[in-house]
Amino acid sequence: MPGPTTYTSQPQQQQQQQGRHMLSHVNMQLDTYLANSDLEDLRAIVRSLLATGPTGTTSCFTSIARTRVQHSTPRKLPSPSSLFTTASPDSSFAVPTKALYDTLARARALFGVGLGFESLPILTSIINRILPLQWEIDSEMEDALIVLDADLAQAIQSCREQLASGSDLVKDMEGARTAVKALRDAMDNCQEVVESWGGEFPLEKGMMSIEGWKF
């Protein structure tokens, strides 16, 4: 499965220096707290800071988070064949694996900080892996596809905001168009294949989000 392709320009040197400057002055006691705190507590604190902090807190956080994600997101993702398995050796119905949810988490990390276009190749590769599969109604697989559908809608919204940001976040416009076309083609193929075996197309939200979108 391909890793995330970068369509954004590198953050300006000034922003990177600002991030390093801020990190170099974390109070020692606070740094000890950060190193020993529960992850859920840290998430709650960050959410509260973003909601109540002074003007500019959210944009500063997003810029630092975007830089971190661009450098820390693994380029090599799990093999497509590892994303799904079957409930038993004699079953023909697919079930999701932990690798699927780990891969979705990587896509979310990208579109969550405004790198929507970078998340599309990951989501497209998941859809392409679905094509030869079948699943049961009200199954774990169906639940996983509902999650994927919601992620697709959010990723497309992130792409739209990326385009509208006016901050030169989309450096390779042709690459962005190619990523969107590949995603649209994958969803079209998925719909055709699923309907051919009598299934219900599971990616309606994603399809509605991308249908007719041109830029």
N, C-alpha and C positions, 0 to 999 in steps of 0.2 A: 504494500500500500504506500503511495507516495506521501512524503512529508509535506508540511505546509509550505506553499510557495509564497514568497514575499512580494507584495505589490506596493509596499509603502517605502517612502524615503526614510533614511536613518534619522533619528532624532537629532536635532541640532546640538553642536558641541556644548553650547551654553546650558541647555537643558540637562545634558548628561553630567556636566560639572556641578550644576545645582543639586542634582540628585545625590551625587557623591558627597557634596558638602553637607547636606542635610543628614545623611547616614553617618558621617564621621563625627557628628556632634550629639548622638543619642546619649542621654544620661546613663551612667553605668548602672544605677539601680533599675531604671526602666528597661535597659537592655537585658538585665538579669530576669526581670519579669517576663519579657517577651520570650526569652529562651526557655522558660519553665512553665508557661501558661498553657491551659487547655485550648485547643484549636477553636472550639465553639466560642469560648470567651473572647478570643482575639477577633473572631468574625463579628461578634456583637459590638465590640469596641470600635472596630473600623466602620461598621455601618452607622453607629451613633456619631462618630466623628464626621463622616461624609454628610450626614443629615443636618448636623448642628454647627459644623465648623464655619469659619469665616469664608467670605467670597474667595473663590479661587482654590479652595481645598480640593474639591472634586476634580477640577481640571489638572491640578498638580499631581494628585494621586493617580489619575488615569494615565498621565504622561509617564510617570515612573513605572507604573504597572505594565504599560505597553512595552517599554524598554526591557523590562525584566522578562516578559513573556517572549519577546522576540529572541532573546538570548538563551532562554532556558527550555523552551519547547523542543522536545526531541525531534530531530529530522527524520529518524527512522521510526515508523509506526508498526504495530503488530501486523503480521501477515493477514491478508483478507480471509484466508481459510480458518483463522483462529477466532473470528468474530462470532461464528455460529457453530452449533453442533446439533446432534439429535438426542432426544430424550433417552433412547435406548438403541442398541445395534439394529433391531428389527423395525425401527420407526423411520418413517420418511418425512416427518414433520420437524421443522427447525426450532431450536431454542437458542436464546442469546447466551453468550459467555461473558465472563468478567472483562475480557479484552474489548468487547464492544463498548461497555460502559466506560472503560478507561479511555478509549478512543474518542467517544463523545465528550468526555471531560476535557480533552485536549482542544477539541473544536470550540467548546464553550469558553475556555480560557482566552482564545483568540477573539471570537466575536464579542465577548464580554468587555474587552478593553478597546473596542472600536476597530478591530481588524477582521471585519466580516469577510472580505474577499479572500483573505488568507485561510479562513476556515472552510471555504467551499470545496476545495479538492478533497479534504478529509471526508466531508459529508457525502460527496459524490461517490467516492470509492466504497463507502458503506452501502449506498443504494445499488451500485453495480453488483455488489456481492449478494444482494437480496434476490436478484433476478432469477437464479435457478432454484430458489427455495419455495417451499409451501409451508403453511402453518395452520393450526387449528383456531377456531373461534374461541374467544375468552381464554386465551392461553398466555403464558409468559412472553412468548414471541410477539403476540399482538400488543401486549402492554409495552414492550420495548419499542415497537414501531410507532406507537403513540408518542413516546418520548422523543424519538427521532423526528417525527413530524413537527413537534413543538420547537425543537432545536432548529429545524430548517426555517421555520417562520421567523425565529429570532435572528438567525444568521442573515437572512435577506433584509430584515429591518436594520441590522447593523451595517450592511453594505450601503443601504440608502443613506444612512446617517454619515457614513464614511465619505460618500460622494458630496453630501451637502455641507460638510464641515468647513470647507473653504481653507483648510490648513495643509493642503497638498499631501493628504494621506494616501491618495491613490496616484502613485507615480507612473505605473504602467497601465494605462487605460485599456490598451488592447489586450493585455493579459487578464485584466478584470473581466472584460467582455467574454473572453474565451472561457474563463472559469464559470461564468453565469450560463453560457451556452451548454457547457458540459453537464452542469447540474440539471438544466432544463431537459436536455436529451435523456439523461439518466432517469428522471422522473417520468417522462413520456414512455420510455421503454418499460419501466416498472409497472405503470398503469396497464399497458397493453398485455404484458405477461401475466399479471395477477388476474385480470379479467378473463384471460384465456383458460385458466383452470378453475374459474368460478369463484375466485376470492374477491374480497372487497378492497379496493385500493386504499392503502393506509396513510397516504401522504397528502391528504386534501388541503390541509392548512399551508403546507409548503408550496403546493401547486398554485393555490390561490395567491400566495404572496409573490410568486415569480411570474405568473401569467400576464402577458402583455407588457412586461417591464422592459423598457428600452432606455438606454443612456449613451 
